[in-house]
């Protein structure tokens, strides 16, 4: 989406939808670029409702408040609504493996000086962790792989690798957690199932002690269909993106909630 073009077009697109006593408007663009806060860190936008006041090849403009608008990239929406339709919009948000938003506050149990436990809710601004559903391992190398998947950035620089796995539908995790003496005979590994337009099947990341690197295997119905060797930690995100990330996570879910407008749109399409 051409944001400079949108800035030029916005006054004319919303002119008939702003009260006369309003001197200025606010709008936020929803495209393939991450949202950022006033403090400069990436944030995950919340869902919202509104009314479509303009829809063309350049932008879909949704009125949220009398002087506030959302501008959607028409190439990313799941449904192209007609002007006048009331819609519910769900922009992309990073998520955890339990399905909750990654920015969901964390509940932590602490212990008071008298020994009584108490629960606090903690949220670090800009934090969006996605912890792998794997217990703390005994193997140092497996622990480092878990940390790398959770903390290293994905190639889009907005998500972590773990968020990429969530978006790929990663589930059914298994792992190999060997004793230090058996690290060569039984390499540390993490396996999970994904389902994307690029690949649907089993993904395994194995640690190669000899090369101090990883191998990434793709299997379908138990048969090896691809293997990448000598994958170093700083290229792990790029390799996984090429193998399993289909980009559909960028889509903006748009649901028409005005039945009359929906019927009119269907009639025009027919």
C-alpha atoms as a printed R data frame, in Angstrom:
    type eleno elety resid chain resno       x       y      z
1   ATOM     1    CA   UNK     A     1   0.000   0.000  0.000
2   ATOM     2    CA   UNK     A     2   1.270   3.454 -0.981
3   ATOM     3    CA   UNK     A     3   0.987   5.385  2.284
4   ATOM     4    CA   UNK     A     4   1.928   8.714  0.697
5   ATOM     5    CA   UNK     A     5  -0.920   8.272 -1.784
6   ATOM     6    CA   UNK     A     6  -3.317   7.432  1.043
7   ATOM     7    CA   UNK     A     7  -2.303  10.614  2.869
8   ATOM     8    CA   UNK     A     8  -3.166  12.603 -0.236
9   ATOM     9    CA   UNK     A     9  -6.495  10.839 -0.839
10  ATOM    10    CA   UNK     A    10  -7.851  10.744  2.712
11  ATOM    11    CA   UNK     A    11  -9.385  14.273  2.825
12  ATOM    12    CA   UNK     A    12 -11.481  13.584 -0.277
13  ATOM    13    CA   UNK     A    13 -12.373  10.011  0.751
14  ATOM    14    CA   UNK     A    14 -13.828  11.031  4.120
15  ATOM    15    CA   UNK     A    15 -15.065  14.555  3.330
16  ATOM    16    CA   UNK     A    16 -18.744  13.558  3.377
17  ATOM    17    CA   UNK     A    17 -18.399  11.524  6.566
18  ATOM    18    CA   UNK     A    18 -16.888  14.038  9.017
19  ATOM    19    CA   UNK     A    19 -19.049  16.379 11.145
20  ATOM    20    CA   UNK     A    20 -18.776  20.031 10.122
21  ATOM    21    CA   UNK     A    21 -17.467  21.079 13.531
22  ATOM    22    CA   UNK     A    22 -14.500  18.691 13.288
23  ATOM    23    CA   UNK     A    23 -11.329  20.421 12.158
24  ATOM    24    CA   UNK     A    24  -9.120  17.371 11.700
25  ATOM    25    CA   UNK     A    25  -9.212  13.615 11.342
26  ATOM    26    CA   UNK     A    26  -7.166  10.706 12.621
27  ATOM    27    CA   UNK     A    27  -6.527   7.485 10.778
28  ATOM    28    CA   UNK     A    28  -4.415   4.372 11.100
29  ATOM    29    CA   UNK     A    29  -3.209   2.280  8.183
30  ATOM    30    CA   UNK     A    30  -3.474  -1.504  8.286
31  ATOM    31    CA   UNK     A    31  -1.241  -3.113  5.677
32  ATOM    32    CA   UNK     A    32   1.745  -5.454  5.678
33  ATOM    33    CA   UNK     A    33   3.759  -3.185  7.969
34  ATOM    34    CA   UNK     A    34   3.705  -3.640 11.775
35  ATOM    35    CA   UNK     A    35   1.969  -1.117 13.992
36  ATOM    36    CA   UNK     A    36   4.119   0.839 16.428
37  ATOM    37    CA   UNK     A    37   3.376   2.714 19.631
38  ATOM    38    CA   UNK     A    38   4.326   6.277 20.440
39  ATOM    39    CA   UNK     A    39   7.323   4.813 22.288
40  ATOM    40    CA   UNK     A    40   8.517   3.130 19.115
41  ATOM    41    CA   UNK     A    41   7.991  -0.570 19.855
42  ATOM    42    CA   UNK     A    42   5.824  -2.911 17.806
43  ATOM    43    CA   UNK     A    43   2.273  -3.485 19.001
44  ATOM    44    CA   UNK     A    44  -0.565  -5.819 18.050
45  ATOM    45    CA   UNK     A    45  -3.735  -3.940 17.059
46  ATOM    46    CA   UNK     A    46  -7.093  -4.809 18.600
47  ATOM    47    CA   UNK     A    47 -10.196  -5.824 16.607
48  ATOM    48    CA   UNK     A    48 -12.704  -3.054 15.915
49  ATOM    49    CA   UNK     A    49 -16.104  -2.359 14.362
50  ATOM    50    CA   UNK     A    50 -16.970   0.375 11.920
51  ATOM    51    CA   UNK     A    51 -18.747   1.458  8.761
52  ATOM    52    CA   UNK     A    52 -17.160   1.331  5.322
53  ATOM    53    CA   UNK     A    53 -17.167   4.826  3.804
54  ATOM    54    CA   UNK     A    54 -14.916   4.145  0.819
55  ATOM    55    CA   UNK     A    55 -13.766   1.037 -1.016
56  ATOM    56    CA   UNK     A    56 -11.595   1.034 -4.119
57  ATOM    57    CA   UNK     A    57  -8.404  -0.514 -5.449
58  ATOM    58    CA   UNK     A    58  -6.265   1.829 -3.349
59  ATOM    59    CA   UNK     A    59  -7.889   1.528  0.062
60  ATOM    60    CA   UNK     A    60 -10.849   0.457  2.135
61  ATOM    61    CA   UNK     A    61 -11.716   3.197  4.609
62  ATOM    62    CA   UNK     A    62 -13.678   2.290  7.734
63  ATOM    63    CA   UNK     A    63 -15.173   4.956  9.978
64  ATOM    64    CA   UNK     A    64 -14.653   4.041 13.635
65  ATOM    65    CA   UNK     A    65 -15.572   7.305 15.387
66  ATOM    66    CA   UNK     A    66 -16.819  10.680 14.116
67  ATOM    67    CA   UNK     A    67 -13.271  11.789 13.275
68  ATOM    68    CA   UNK     A    68 -11.333   8.494 13.403
69  ATOM    69    CA   UNK     A    69 -10.830   6.093 10.511
70  ATOM    70    CA   UNK     A    70  -9.040   2.881  9.656
71  ATOM    71    CA   UNK     A    71  -7.478   2.372  6.227
72  ATOM    72    CA   UNK     A    72  -7.217  -1.262  5.117
73  ATOM    73    CA   UNK     A    73  -5.052  -2.631  2.336
74  ATOM    74    CA   UNK     A    74  -7.617  -4.049 -0.142
75  ATOM    75    CA   UNK     A    75  -5.129  -6.730 -1.216
76  ATOM    76    CA   UNK     A    76  -4.957  -8.202  2.299
77  ATOM    77    CA   UNK     A    77  -8.597  -8.318  3.411
78  ATOM    78    CA   UNK     A    78 -10.381 -11.659  3.537
79  ATOM    79    CA   UNK     A    79 -13.612 -10.064  2.300
80  ATOM    80    CA   UNK     A    80 -14.015  -6.917  0.205
81  ATOM    81    CA   UNK     A    81 -17.019  -5.085  1.691
82  ATOM    82    CA   UNK     A    82 -19.224  -2.625 -0.129
83  ATOM    83    CA   UNK     A    83 -19.569   1.020  0.865
84  ATOM    84    CA   UNK     A    84 -22.077   1.458  3.673
85  ATOM    85    CA   UNK     A    85 -21.516  -1.998  5.142
86  ATOM    86    CA   UNK     A    86 -20.918  -2.360  8.850
87  ATOM    87    CA   UNK     A    87 -17.904  -4.562  9.457
88  ATOM    88    CA   UNK     A    88 -15.931  -6.264 12.199
89  ATOM    89    CA   UNK     A    89 -12.205  -6.057 11.468
90  ATOM    90    CA   UNK     A    90  -9.560  -8.299 13.018
91  ATOM    91    CA   UNK     A    91  -6.024  -7.194 12.040
92  ATOM    92    CA   UNK     A    92  -3.144  -9.618 12.426
93  ATOM    93    CA   UNK     A    93  -1.890 -10.047 15.983
94  ATOM    94    CA   UNK     A    94   0.917 -12.261 17.195
95  ATOM    95    CA   UNK     A    95  -0.337 -15.218 19.191
96  ATOM    96    CA   UNK     A    96   0.859 -17.844 21.628
97  ATOM    97    CA   UNK     A    97   0.650 -21.591 21.194
98  ATOM    98    CA   UNK     A    98  -2.449 -21.688 23.432
99  ATOM    99    CA   UNK     A    99  -4.279 -19.421 20.971
100 ATOM   100    CA   UNK     A   100  -4.238 -16.302 23.153
101 ATOM   101    CA   UNK     A   101  -2.788 -13.027 21.934
102 ATOM   102    CA   UNK     A   102   0.922 -12.833 22.651
103 ATOM   103    CA   UNK     A   103   0.438  -9.522 24.469
104 ATOM   104    CA   UNK     A   104  -1.950 -11.113 26.996
105 ATOM   105    CA   UNK     A   105  -0.812 -10.132 30.523
106 ATOM   106    CA   UNK     A   106   0.971 -12.929 32.358
107 ATOM   107    CA   UNK     A   107  -0.255 -14.192 35.721
108 ATOM   108    CA   UNK     A   108   2.618 -14.947 38.084
109 ATOM   109    CA   UNK     A   109   2.414 -16.562 41.520
110 ATOM   110    CA   UNK     A   110   4.727 -14.990 44.113
111 ATOM   111    CA   UNK     A   111   5.333 -15.813 47.763
112 ATOM   112    CA   UNK     A   112   4.823 -13.275 50.519
113 ATOM   113    CA   UNK     A   113   7.333 -12.949 53.424
114 ATOM   114    CA   UNK     A   114   4.969 -14.988 55.616
115 ATOM   115    CA   UNK     A   115   4.974 -17.832 53.078
116 ATOM   116    CA   UNK     A   116   1.529 -17.209 51.631
117 ATOM   117    CA   UNK     A   117   1.285 -17.353 47.822
118 ATOM   118    CA   UNK     A   118  -0.330 -14.528 45.885
119 ATOM   119    CA   UNK     A   119  -0.948 -13.897 42.200
120 ATOM   120    CA   UNK     A   120   0.020 -10.787 40.272
121 ATOM   121    CA   UNK     A   121  -0.688  -9.807 36.666
122 ATOM   122    CA   UNK     A   122   2.400  -8.669 34.798
123 ATOM   123    CA   UNK     A   123   2.774  -7.133 31.359
124 ATOM   124    CA   UNK     A   124   5.969  -5.713 29.904
125 ATOM   125    CA   UNK     A   125   5.365  -2.994 27.328
126 ATOM   126    CA   UNK     A   126   6.370  -4.195 23.888
127 ATOM   127    CA   UNK     A   127   6.587  -7.798 25.044
128 ATOM   128    CA   UNK     A   128   4.781 -10.504 23.063
129 ATOM   129    CA   UNK     A   129   6.266 -13.841 24.157
130 ATOM   130    CA   UNK     A   130   5.286 -17.182 22.613
131 ATOM   131    CA   UNK     A   131   6.741 -19.901 24.819
132 ATOM   132    CA   UNK     A   132   7.123 -23.307 23.223
133 ATOM   133    CA   UNK     A   133   5.035 -26.016 24.939
134 ATOM   134    CA   UNK     A   134   8.179 -27.843 26.037
135 ATOM   135    CA   UNK     A   135   9.342 -28.266 29.665
136 ATOM   136    CA   UNK     A   136  12.770 -27.094 30.790
137 ATOM   137    CA   UNK     A   137  15.266 -29.583 29.335
138 ATOM   138    CA   UNK     A   138  18.327 -31.201 30.883
139 ATOM   139    CA   UNK     A   139  20.293 -30.869 27.643
140 ATOM   140    CA   UNK     A   140  21.987 -27.489 27.238
141 ATOM   141    CA   UNK     A   141  21.847 -27.605 23.431
142 ATOM   142    CA   UNK     A   142  18.109 -28.325 23.451
143 ATOM   143    CA   UNK     A   143  17.623 -25.423 25.855
144 ATOM   144    CA   UNK     A   144  19.552 -23.135 23.502
145 ATOM   145    CA   UNK     A   145  17.404 -24.227 20.546
146 ATOM   146    CA   UNK     A   146  14.231 -23.478 22.501
147 ATOM   147    CA   UNK     A   147  15.595 -20.052 23.462
148 ATOM   148    CA   UNK     A   148  16.557 -19.290 19.869
149 ATOM   149    CA   UNK     A   149  13.120 -20.222 18.528
150 ATOM   150    CA   UNK     A   150  11.436 -18.084 21.173
151 ATOM   151    CA   UNK     A   151  13.685 -15.026 20.968
152 ATOM   152    CA   UNK     A   152  15.272 -14.758 17.515
153 ATOM   153    CA   UNK     A   153  13.407 -12.547 15.032
154 ATOM   154    CA   UNK     A   154  11.646 -13.943 11.991
155 ATOM   155    CA   UNK     A   155  12.747 -12.452  8.647
156 ATOM   156    CA   UNK     A   156   9.804 -10.006  8.704
157 ATOM   157    CA   UNK     A   157  11.422  -8.420 11.827
158 ATOM   158    CA   UNK     A   158   8.015  -8.138 13.516
159 ATOM   159    CA   UNK     A   159   7.474 -11.698 14.709
160 ATOM   160    CA   UNK     A   160   9.782 -14.058 16.522
161 ATOM   161    CA   UNK     A   161  10.416 -17.488 15.025
162 ATOM   162    CA   UNK     A   162   7.995 -18.912 17.585
163 ATOM   163    CA   UNK     A   163   5.238 -16.604 16.278
164 ATOM   164    CA   UNK     A   164   5.977 -17.926 12.777
165 ATOM   165    CA   UNK     A   165   5.437 -21.458 14.064
166 ATOM   166    CA   UNK     A   166   2.150 -20.444 15.684
167 ATOM   167    CA   UNK     A   167   1.006 -18.890 12.402
168 ATOM   168    CA   UNK     A   168   1.943 -22.120 10.603
169 ATOM   169    CA   UNK     A   169  -0.356 -24.062 12.939
170 ATOM   170    CA   UNK     A   170   2.479 -25.813 14.789
171 ATOM   171    CA   UNK     A   171   1.107 -28.488 17.122
172 ATOM   172    CA   UNK     A   172   1.805 -31.961 18.514
173 ATOM   173    CA   UNK     A   173   5.267 -31.045 19.760
174 ATOM   174    CA   UNK     A   174   7.740 -33.785 20.640
175 ATOM   175    CA   UNK     A   175  11.379 -33.408 21.631
176 ATOM   176    CA   UNK     A   176  14.552 -35.366 22.246
177 ATOM   177    CA   UNK     A   177  16.324 -34.367 25.464
178 ATOM   178    CA   UNK     A   178  19.441 -36.571 25.768
179 ATOM   179    CA   UNK     A   179  21.979 -36.826 28.529
180 ATOM   180    CA   UNK     A   180  25.243 -34.982 27.728
181 ATOM   181    CA   UNK     A   181  27.090 -38.250 27.023
182 ATOM   182    CA   UNK     A   182  24.512 -39.277 24.399
183 ATOM   183    CA   UNK     A   183  24.304 -36.015 22.473
184 ATOM   184    CA   UNK     A   184  25.887 -37.507 19.331
185 ATOM   185    CA   UNK     A   185  24.101 -40.865 19.317
186 ATOM   186    CA   UNK     A   186  20.785 -39.229 20.202
187 ATOM   187    CA   UNK     A   187  20.849 -35.642 18.856
188 ATOM   188    CA   UNK     A   188  18.665 -33.056 20.593
189 ATOM   189    CA   UNK     A   189  15.628 -32.299 18.448
190 ATOM   190    CA   UNK     A   190  12.230 -30.635 18.326
191 ATOM   191    CA   UNK     A   191   9.447 -31.914 16.072
192 ATOM   192    CA   UNK     A   192   5.995 -30.525 15.330
193 ATOM   193    CA   UNK     A   193   3.257 -30.681 12.731
194 ATOM   194    CA   UNK     A   194   2.377 -27.671 10.563
195 ATOM   195    CA   UNK     A   195  -0.286 -26.989  7.956
196 ATOM   196    CA   UNK     A   196   0.272 -24.190  5.435
197 ATOM   197    CA   UNK     A   197  -0.065 -23.735  1.695
198 ATOM   198    CA   UNK     A   198   3.693 -24.292  1.427
199 ATOM   199    CA   UNK     A   199   3.877 -27.475  3.453
200 ATOM   200    CA   UNK     A   200   1.634 -29.716  5.521
201 ATOM   201    CA   UNK     A   201   3.371 -32.386  7.543
202 ATOM   202    CA   UNK     A   202   6.028 -32.958 10.169
203 ATOM   203    CA   UNK     A   203   8.963 -30.596 10.754
204 ATOM   204    CA   UNK     A   204  12.009 -31.656 12.756
205 ATOM   205    CA   UNK     A   205  14.906 -29.461 13.849
206 ATOM   206    CA   UNK     A   206  17.938 -31.530 14.881
207 ATOM   207    CA   UNK     A   207  21.166 -30.366 16.479
208 ATOM   208    CA   UNK     A   208  24.365 -31.479 14.711
209 ATOM   209    CA   UNK     A   209  27.144 -31.582 17.291
210 ATOM   210    CA   UNK     A   210  29.917 -32.066 14.720
211 ATOM   211    CA   UNK     A   211  29.087 -28.885 12.808
212 ATOM   212    CA   UNK     A   212  27.528 -27.007 15.743
213 ATOM   213    CA   UNK     A   213  24.563 -26.347 13.470
214 ATOM   214    CA   UNK     A   214  21.070 -27.656 12.785
215 ATOM   215    CA   UNK     A   215  19.392 -29.838 10.202
216 ATOM   216    CA   UNK     A   216  15.778 -29.182  9.275
217 ATOM   217    CA   UNK     A   217  13.730 -32.103  7.960
218 ATOM   218    CA   UNK     A   218  10.296 -32.126  6.383
219 ATOM   219    CA   UNK     A   219   8.315 -35.376  6.410
220 ATOM   220    CA   UNK     A   220   4.908 -36.238  5.026
221 ATOM   221    CA   UNK     A   221   3.253 -39.490  6.063
222 ATOM   222    CA   UNK     A   222   6.575 -40.535  7.567
223 ATOM   223    CA   UNK     A   223   8.506 -40.062  4.315
224 ATOM   224    CA   UNK     A   224  11.368 -37.565  4.111
225 ATOM   225    CA   UNK     A   225  10.527 -34.942  1.450
226 ATOM   226    CA   UNK     A   226  13.203 -32.333  2.169
227 ATOM   227    CA   UNK     A   227  16.242 -31.812  4.376
228 ATOM   228    CA   UNK     A   228  18.425 -28.758  4.881
229 ATOM   229    CA   UNK     A   229  21.817 -29.280  6.504
230 ATOM   230    CA   UNK     A   230  24.280 -26.823  8.018
231 ATOM   231    CA   UNK     A   231  21.595 -24.436  9.191
232 ATOM   232    CA   UNK     A   232  23.201 -22.056 11.667
233 ATOM   233    CA   UNK     A   233  21.201 -20.356 14.399
234 ATOM   234    CA   UNK     A   234  21.257 -16.954 12.704
235 ATOM   235    CA   UNK     A   235  19.702 -18.377  9.518
236 ATOM   236    CA   UNK     A   236  17.177 -20.673 11.203
237 ATOM   237    CA   UNK     A   237  14.343 -18.172 10.771
238 ATOM   238    CA   UNK     A   238  15.080 -17.672  7.069
239 ATOM   239    CA   UNK     A   239  15.169 -21.411  6.374
240 ATOM   240    CA   UNK     A   240  11.906 -22.060  8.210
241 ATOM   241    CA   UNK     A   241  10.259 -19.135  6.419
242 ATOM   242    CA   UNK     A   242  11.230 -20.570  3.019
243 ATOM   243    CA   UNK     A   243   9.957 -24.019  3.969
244 ATOM   244    CA   UNK     A   244   6.688 -23.406  5.829
245 ATOM   245    CA   UNK     A   245   5.628 -19.734  5.907
246 ATOM   246    CA   UNK     A   246   2.953 -19.013  3.262
247 ATOM   247    CA   UNK     A   247   2.372 -15.364  4.244
248 ATOM   248    CA   UNK     A   248  -1.339 -15.832  4.947
249 ATOM   249    CA   UNK     A   249  -0.796 -14.538  8.463
250 ATOM   250    CA   UNK     A   250  -0.731 -11.028  6.970
251 ATOM   251    CA   UNK     A   251  -4.400 -11.213  6.018
252 ATOM   252    CA   UNK     A   252  -6.865  -8.825  7.659
253 ATOM   253    CA   UNK     A   253 -10.089 -10.587  8.628
254 ATOM   254    CA   UNK     A   254 -13.115  -8.529  7.584
255 ATOM   255    CA   UNK     A   255 -16.594  -9.782  8.479
256 ATOM   256    CA   UNK     A   256 -19.735  -7.977  7.319
257 ATOM   257    CA   UNK     A   257 -22.107  -7.607 10.296
258 ATOM   258    CA   UNK     A   258 -24.810  -5.604  8.512
259 ATOM   259    CA   UNK     A   259 -27.136  -8.210  6.987
260 ATOM   260    CA   UNK     A   260 -28.781  -5.754  4.574
261 ATOM   261    CA   UNK     A   261 -25.432  -4.558  3.212
262 ATOM   262    CA   UNK     A   262 -24.284  -8.164  2.896
263 ATOM   263    CA   UNK     A   263 -27.324  -9.090  0.798
264 ATOM   264    CA   UNK     A   264 -26.825  -6.050 -1.437
265 ATOM   265    CA   UNK     A   265 -23.178  -7.014 -1.969
266 ATOM   266    CA   UNK     A   266 -24.147 -10.585 -2.845
267 ATOM   267    CA   UNK     A   267 -26.793  -9.360 -5.310
268 ATOM   268    CA   UNK     A   268 -24.270  -7.122 -7.070
269 ATOM   269    CA   UNK     A   269 -21.758  -9.979 -7.249
270 ATOM   270    CA   UNK     A   270 -24.377 -12.276 -8.779
